[in-house]
């Protein structure tokens, strides 16, 4: 799964950039990468059960836009030694994530101090993880 995302996410972003709205293009690239992977798995019946997280950063002149899915993190280090955390990890116990998961038919439970989706995943957003997404009725 990680190899598929690495090989295709930027390609899908290039396809989506025609909309002239970078935030919308990034969202479309992430969603279409995930959907195309599911289509490929369904066609080949090769459900590997794997998932992947990603961070994608786009620098346009002096503007940096960062998109991410999962618990991957990105940090921008400045020349003065300071830093800025660019993306907080998507965790199931966050109110927004928990609400989204439960609205899609999933459950968020705590096991041994770790919050998990349907008792399995410890990350609220990711590419892949077909069986978990299939059980919640949503593949995003």
C-alpha positions in Angstrom: 0.0 0.0 0.0 2.7 2.5 0.9 4.4 1.8 -2.4 1.2 2.4 -4.3 0.6 5.8 -2.5 4.2 6.9 -3.1 3.9 6.0 -6.8 0.4 7.5 -7.4 -0.5 10.3 -5.0 1.6 13.0 -6.8 0.2 11.7 -10.2 -3.3 12.1 -8.9 -2.5 15.6 -7.6 -1.3 16.5 -11.1 -4.6 15.3 -12.5 -6.6 17.2 -9.9 -4.7 20.5 -10.1 -6.8 21.6 -13.1 -9.4 22.8 -10.7 -7.2 25.8 -9.7 -8.0 25.3 -6.0 -5.0 23.7 -4.3 -6.9 22.6 -1.2 -9.6 20.9 -3.3 -7.0 19.4 -5.6 -5.2 17.9 -2.6 -8.4 16.5 -1.2 -9.3 15.0 -4.5 -5.8 13.5 -4.9 -5.9 11.8 -1.6 -9.5 10.4 -2.1 -8.8 9.3 -5.7 -5.6 7.6 -4.7 -7.5 5.6 -2.1 -10.4 4.8 -4.4 -8.2 3.7 -7.3 -6.3 1.4 -4.9 -9.6 -0.2 -3.8 -10.7 -0.6 -7.4 -7.4 -2.3 -8.2 -7.8 -4.6 -5.2 -11.4 -5.5 -6.2 -10.4 -6.2 -9.7 -7.5 -8.5 -8.7 -9.1 -9.8 -5.5 -5.8 -9.0 -3.8 -7.0 -7.7 -0.5 -3.8 -7.3 1.4 -5.4 -5.5 4.3 -2.5 -3.0 4.4 -2.8 0.7 5.1 -0.5 3.6 4.7 -0.3 7.2 5.9 1.2 10.2 4.0 2.2 13.8 4.1 2.3 15.8 0.9 3.7 19.4 0.9 3.3 21.9 -1.9 5.4 25.0 -2.0 4.1 27.8 -4.3 6.2 30.9 -4.2 6.2 31.8 -0.5 3.2 29.6 0.4 3.5 26.1 1.8 0.4 24.0 1.8 0.5 20.6 3.7 -2.0 17.8 3.4 -1.9 14.6 5.3 -3.7 11.4 6.2 -3.1 9.4 9.3 -0.4 9.7 12.0 2.4 10.8 9.7 3.8 14.1 10.9 5.7 16.9 9.2 7.7 19.6 10.9 9.0 22.8 9.3 12.4 23.9 10.7 13.4 27.5 10.3 16.9 28.8 9.9 16.7 30.4 13.4 16.3 26.9 14.9 12.6 27.3 15.6 10.1 24.9 14.2 6.4 24.6 13.4 4.4 21.4 13.5 2.6 21.3 10.2 0.0 18.5 10.7 -1.4 16.9 13.9 -1.9 13.2 13.6 -5.4 11.9 13.0 -6.3 9.9 16.1 -9.6 8.1 16.8 -10.1 9.8 20.2 -10.2 13.3 18.7 -13.7 14.6 18.9 -13.9 15.4 15.2 -12.4 12.1 14.1 -14.5 10.1 16.6 -17.7 11.8 15.4 -16.8 11.1 11.7 -16.0 7.5 12.4 -19.2 6.9 14.4 -21.4 8.7 11.8 -20.0 6.2 9.2 -21.0 3.2 11.3 -17.7 2.6 13.0 -16.8 2.3 16.7 -14.0 3.9 18.7 -12.9 1.9 21.7 -10.0 2.1 24.1 -7.8 -1.0 24.5 -4.9 -1.0 26.9 -4.6 2.8 26.7 -4.8 3.0 22.9 -7.8 4.3 21.1 -8.8 2.1 18.1 -11.3 2.0 15.3 -13.5 -1.1 15.5 -10.9 -2.4 18.0 -8.2 -2.6 15.3 -6.7 0.6 13.8 -5.0 3.2 16.1 -5.1 5.8 13.4 -8.3 7.6 12.3 -7.4 8.3 8.6 -5.3 6.3 6.2 -5.0 4.9 2.7 -6.1 1.4 2.3 -7.4 -0.7 5.3 -10.1 -2.0 3.0 -11.8 -4.4 5.4 -12.2 -1.8 8.1 -13.6 0.8 5.7 -15.9 -1.7 4.1 -17.3 -2.5 7.5 -18.0 1.1 8.3 -19.7 1.7 4.9 -17.2 4.4 3.8 -14.0 4.1 1.8 -12.3 7.4 2.7 
